[in-house]
Amino acid sequence: MIKSIESQAREYVYDVKNCASEYGQSTLEGWEFSLVTDIEKVKIEKDYYPTVSAHPAQEVLLELFRVVKSKLVGTISNSMSFDVNSIMQKNVTYLIAFNPKLHR
């Protein structure tokens, strides 16, 4: 069964909020959300913990990112970072969330 972008986004937002809560954070303040390549994902996972990633079909990745962003922007502070730089130049395959203050 193929999930809609909306349901994938809802599930991803739930997972990120749940992960933050498990690590004692009541909000997602300071978290970063990025579209990354396989190599960038591995590097982020080596450097930071916890991380939450999604690997949707390539053709829906950007739209999933937009829906996740819209779901989060209204509910939490502006200290979150959303990075979509040079998406057309990179072979991005993952949406990843992490808090750069939480080093491994």
Buried (B, 14 or more C-beta within 10 A) or exposed (E): EEEEBEEBBBEBBEBBBEBBEEEEBEBBBBBBBBBBEEEBBEEBBEEBEBBBBBEBEEEBBBBBBBBBBEBBEEEBEEEBEBEBEEEEEEEBBBBBBBBEEBEE
